[in-house]
């Protein structure tokens, strides 16, 4: 086993643990519950879960997707979040090696996984992930610089790379968020009802803080296309009322946001370089 595969495998194990914590956040944050106290408990019988029944993925399989105490079924979401987070951590290290860029991508992936499942289940995008993630993304852009795009036309090229990267993060976070807010506000004024939650606006701002302008715009385009095509298909197949059903747009944004860092063409082609 090569060194990079070994490091990526360790990252995957860490990702499984982070995924377990994300499951706590996905359930508790929309309900304004603490994510640190009390310990994990069964949502059916409220009995605390022993540590040996809380091992990522493994415990789910051993217990047959049921609570040991009351035999209530355990949602498939728990192992799915853990596995997806572990795989993304593995892929991040394989993509960028044992570097600060890989750590930054792991943090981003954890935020996106949490938000994607949170919006899908509860139609809520917690500020702890969106606003907190956005601030963290701005800070990371200074210490782990990203490729710059538009900011070169605004700020002097003689500035330090860290400041240019921060400028790109600010532009990438705030401009798409303002555009998305404007679309939502226009829809509200024309239709008289909310068509886009402010949580989605904060989420795209968080994505831009990590990606910069190119990456956030690409995510917005891909997420909108997925929401339009797959969302309408889901509504049709499930026979829901298209005029009242609330699509989890944040979930579509989340899936779209995971595409650029792992599938992109080099800068010489003129296509997105998100990291």
C-alpha positions as CSV (number, residue, x, y, z in Angstrom):
1,X,0.0,0.0,0.0
2,X,1.4,3.4,-1.0
3,X,1.9,6.1,1.5
4,X,-0.9,8.3,0.0
5,X,-3.4,5.4,0.1
6,X,-2.5,4.8,3.7
7,X,-3.0,8.4,4.6
8,X,-6.3,8.5,2.6
9,X,-7.5,5.4,4.5
10,X,-6.8,7.0,7.8
11,X,-8.7,10.1,6.6
12,X,-11.6,7.8,5.7
13,X,-11.7,6.4,9.2
14,X,-11.7,9.9,10.6
15,X,-14.4,10.8,8.1
16,X,-16.6,8.0,9.5
17,X,-16.3,9.5,12.9
18,X,-17.1,13.0,11.6
19,X,-20.1,11.5,9.8
20,X,-21.4,10.1,13.1
21,X,-21.2,13.6,14.6
22,X,-22.9,15.0,11.5
23,X,-25.8,12.7,12.1
24,X,-26.2,14.3,15.6
25,X,-26.1,17.7,14.0
26,X,-28.6,16.8,11.3
27,X,-31.1,15.7,13.9
28,X,-30.5,18.2,16.7
29,X,-29.7,21.6,15.1
30,X,-33.1,22.0,13.3
31,X,-34.7,21.3,16.7
32,X,-32.5,23.8,18.6
33,X,-31.0,21.0,20.7
34,X,-27.4,20.9,21.9
35,X,-25.0,18.7,19.9
36,X,-22.8,17.9,22.8
37,X,-25.3,17.1,25.6
38,X,-26.9,14.7,26.3
39,X,-25.1,11.7,24.7
40,X,-26.6,10.0,21.7
41,X,-30.0,8.5,22.4
42,X,-32.7,6.5,20.6
43,X,-35.3,9.0,19.3
44,X,-38.0,6.3,19.8
45,X,-37.4,5.2,23.4
46,X,-35.0,8.1,24.4
47,X,-32.6,5.6,26.0
48,X,-28.9,6.5,25.7
49,X,-26.9,4.5,23.2
50,X,-23.9,2.6,24.5
51,X,-20.6,3.4,22.9
52,X,-20.4,-0.1,21.4
53,X,-23.7,0.5,19.7
54,X,-22.5,3.8,18.2
55,X,-19.6,2.6,16.0
56,X,-20.1,4.1,12.6
57,X,-21.7,1.7,10.0
58,X,-20.6,-1.4,12.0
59,X,-23.2,-1.0,14.8
60,X,-26.0,-0.4,12.3
61,X,-25.2,-3.6,10.5
62,X,-24.7,-5.7,13.7
63,X,-28.0,-4.4,15.2
64,X,-29.9,-5.1,12.0
65,X,-30.9,-1.4,11.7
66,X,-32.8,-1.5,15.0
67,X,-32.4,-0.1,18.5
68,X,-31.0,-2.6,20.9
69,X,-33.4,-1.5,23.7
70,X,-36.8,-1.0,21.9
71,X,-36.2,-2.6,18.5
72,X,-37.4,0.6,16.7
73,X,-36.0,0.9,13.2
74,X,-33.0,3.1,12.7
75,X,-33.0,5.3,9.6
76,X,-30.8,4.4,6.6
77,X,-29.5,8.0,6.8
78,X,-27.1,7.2,9.7
79,X,-24.8,4.8,7.8
80,X,-25.3,6.7,4.6
81,X,-24.0,9.9,6.1
82,X,-21.1,8.1,7.7
83,X,-20.1,6.2,4.6
84,X,-20.4,9.2,2.3
85,X,-18.3,11.4,4.6
86,X,-15.7,8.7,4.9
87,X,-15.5,8.2,1.1
88,X,-15.3,12.0,0.5
89,X,-12.4,12.3,3.0
90,X,-10.6,9.4,1.3
91,X,-11.2,11.0,-2.1
92,X,-10.0,14.4,-0.9
93,X,-6.6,13.1,0.2
94,X,-6.3,11.0,-2.9
95,X,-7.0,14.2,-5.0
96,X,-4.7,16.6,-3.2
97,X,-2.4,14.4,-1.1
98,X,-1.5,15.1,2.5
99,X,-1.8,18.9,2.1
100,X,-3.7,21.8,3.6
101,X,-5.9,21.8,0.4
102,X,-7.0,18.3,1.3
103,X,-7.9,19.3,4.9
104,X,-9.8,22.3,3.5
105,X,-11.7,20.1,1.2
106,X,-12.5,17.6,3.9
107,X,-14.0,20.4,6.1
108,X,-16.0,21.6,3.1
109,X,-17.3,18.2,2.3
110,X,-18.4,17.6,6.0
111,X,-20.3,20.9,5.9
112,X,-22.0,20.0,2.6
113,X,-23.0,16.5,3.7
114,X,-24.6,17.9,6.8
115,X,-26.5,20.6,5.0
116,X,-27.6,18.3,2.2
117,X,-29.2,15.7,4.5
118,X,-30.5,18.4,6.9
119,X,-32.4,20.2,4.1
120,X,-33.6,16.9,2.6
121,X,-35.1,15.8,6.0
122,X,-36.1,19.0,7.7
123,X,-36.1,21.7,5.0
124,X,-33.8,23.7,7.3
125,X,-30.2,24.8,6.7
126,X,-28.7,25.6,10.1
127,X,-26.8,28.8,10.6
128,X,-24.1,26.9,12.4
129,X,-23.2,25.3,9.1
130,X,-24.0,28.0,6.6
131,X,-22.9,31.2,8.4
132,X,-20.3,29.5,10.5
133,X,-19.0,27.6,7.4
134,X,-18.9,30.9,5.4
135,X,-16.8,32.6,8.1
136,X,-14.5,29.6,8.3
137,X,-14.2,29.5,4.5
138,X,-13.2,33.2,4.4
139,X,-10.5,32.5,7.1
140,X,-9.2,29.5,5.3
141,X,-9.0,31.3,2.0
142,X,-6.4,33.6,3.6
143,X,-4.2,30.7,4.9
144,X,-4.9,28.2,2.1
145,X,-5.1,30.4,-1.0
146,X,-7.3,29.4,-3.9
147,X,-6.8,30.2,-7.6
148,X,-8.1,33.7,-8.3
149,X,-10.4,34.6,-11.2
150,X,-12.3,37.9,-11.3
151,X,-10.5,39.5,-8.4
152,X,-7.5,40.3,-10.6
153,X,-9.6,42.9,-12.3
154,X,-10.6,44.6,-9.0
155,X,-7.6,44.4,-6.7
156,X,-3.9,45.2,-7.6
157,X,-2.1,42.1,-8.8
158,X,0.9,43.2,-6.7
159,X,-1.0,42.3,-3.5
160,X,-0.1,39.2,-1.6
161,X,-1.6,35.9,-2.8
162,X,-3.4,35.5,0.5
163,X,-5.2,38.8,0.2
164,X,-6.2,38.1,-3.4
165,X,-7.5,34.7,-2.3
166,X,-9.6,36.3,0.4
167,X,-10.9,38.8,-2.1
168,X,-11.9,36.0,-4.4
169,X,-13.6,34.2,-1.5
170,X,-15.5,37.4,-0.5
171,X,-16.6,38.0,-4.1
172,X,-17.5,34.3,-4.7
173,X,-19.5,34.2,-1.5
174,X,-21.4,37.5,-1.6
175,X,-22.1,38.1,-5.3
176,X,-24.0,34.8,-6.0
177,X,-25.8,35.1,-2.7
178,X,-27.0,38.5,-3.6
179,X,-28.2,37.3,-7.0
180,X,-30.0,34.3,-5.5
181,X,-31.6,36.6,-2.9
182,X,-32.7,38.9,-5.7
183,X,-34.3,36.0,-7.6
184,X,-36.1,34.8,-4.5
185,X,-37.3,38.4,-3.7
186,X,-38.6,38.8,-7.3
187,X,-40.5,35.5,-7.1
188,X,-42.1,36.5,-3.8
189,X,-43.2,39.9,-5.2
190,X,-44.6,38.3,-8.4
191,X,-46.3,35.2,-6.9
192,X,-47.0,36.4,-3.3
193,X,-45.3,33.4,-1.7
194,X,-41.8,32.4,-0.8
195,X,-40.1,30.3,-3.5
196,X,-36.6,30.3,-2.1
197,X,-35.5,30.2,1.6
198,X,-32.9,32.5,3.0
199,X,-31.0,29.5,4.1
200,X,-30.3,28.7,0.5
201,X,-28.8,32.2,0.1
202,X,-26.5,31.7,3.0
203,X,-25.5,28.2,1.8
204,X,-24.4,29.5,-1.6
205,X,-22.4,32.2,0.2
206,X,-20.7,29.5,2.2
207,X,-19.9,27.6,-0.9
208,X,-18.5,30.7,-2.5
209,X,-16.3,31.3,0.5
210,X,-14.6,28.0,-0.1
211,X,-14.7,28.0,-3.9
212,X,-14.5,31.5,-5.1
213,X,-16.7,33.0,-7.9
214,X,-16.2,30.4,-10.6
215,X,-16.9,27.5,-8.3
216,X,-19.9,29.0,-6.7
217,X,-21.5,30.0,-10.0
218,X,-20.9,26.5,-11.4
219,X,-22.5,25.1,-8.3
220,X,-25.5,27.4,-8.6
221,X,-26.0,26.4,-12.3
222,X,-25.7,22.7,-11.7
223,X,-27.9,22.8,-8.6
224,X,-30.5,24.8,-10.4
225,X,-30.5,22.3,-13.3
226,X,-30.7,19.4,-11.0
227,X,-33.5,21.0,-9.0
228,X,-35.5,21.7,-12.1
229,X,-35.1,18.4,-13.8
230,X,-34.9,15.9,-10.9
231,X,-37.2,17.9,-8.7
232,X,-40.0,18.0,-11.3
233,X,-39.4,14.3,-12.0
234,X,-39.7,13.5,-8.3
235,X,-42.9,15.6,-8.0
236,X,-44.4,13.8,-11.0
237,X,-43.5,10.3,-9.8
238,X,-44.7,10.9,-6.3
239,X,-47.8,12.7,-7.5
240,X,-47.3,15.7,-5.3
241,X,-48.8,19.1,-5.9
242,X,-46.2,21.1,-7.8
243,X,-47.8,24.4,-6.6
244,X,-47.3,23.7,-2.9
245,X,-44.5,21.1,-2.6
246,X,-41.3,22.6,-1.2
247,X,-38.3,21.2,-3.0
248,X,-35.1,20.9,-0.9
249,X,-33.1,23.2,-3.1
250,X,-30.2,23.2,-0.6
251,X,-29.9,19.4,-1.1
252,X,-29.5,20.0,-4.9
253,X,-26.9,22.7,-4.2
254,X,-25.1,20.3,-1.9
255,X,-24.8,17.5,-4.5
256,X,-23.7,20.0,-7.1
257,X,-21.1,21.5,-4.8
258,X,-19.3,18.2,-4.5
259,X,-18.7,17.9,-8.3
260,X,-16.1,20.7,-9.0
261,X,-13.3,19.7,-6.7
262,X,-13.2,16.1,-8.0
263,X,-14.1,16.6,-11.6
264,X,-12.6,19.6,-13.3
265,X,-10.4,20.5,-16.4
266,X,-7.1,22.2,-15.9
267,X,-6.8,26.0,-15.9
268,X,-5.3,26.1,-19.4
269,X,-8.6,25.1,-20.9
270,X,-10.3,28.1,-19.3
271,X,-12.8,25.9,-17.4
272,X,-13.3,26.0,-13.6
273,X,-10.5,25.5,-11.2
274,X,-12.4,25.4,-8.0
275,X,-9.6,24.8,-5.5
